[in-house]
């Protein structure tokens, strides 16, 4: 095959790998492979160092024009349908609704300084105080539950007399 055919094949493959890198960002392997293919293209085509520099600049210019054109298409919303979420998740919640725990009591499983673990309603949950430090096995009451944040305060154990 003539050199021009190999040159065009390598150039098209390199540009294709750049497109893959843009649409599927990650480790950068397709982008690195595209750069290697462009360098191989210049190496195969050039006969002198001066010619290699000129071809390298031309290849870089072609890639730059291609990337600018692609960026404009992407910014105008002309993305492939596989990259666009076409329906919203209706029942999605970023955190569990823990407002049912409001007012419940339980025991701390760890020292709260001011955050730690407690058992509330038979469940182990992350809790936080409003700045107080509480010992392990302290009786606590939920005073605030918003999103995934549960705020507790120490309360008196009804089985123990006040001292």
NORHU-V168773 format. One record per helix or strand. SS is the DSSP state (hx for helix, st for strand). FROM is the first residue (numbers start at 0). TO is the last residue. If there is no record, write none. Layout:
# NORHU-V168773
ss,from,to
SS,FROM,TO
SS,FROM,TO
This chain:
# NORHU-V168773
ss,from,to
hx,2,22
hx,28,44
hx,48,74
hx,80,82
hx,98,100
st,104,107
st,111,119
st,122,133
st,138,145
st,148,153
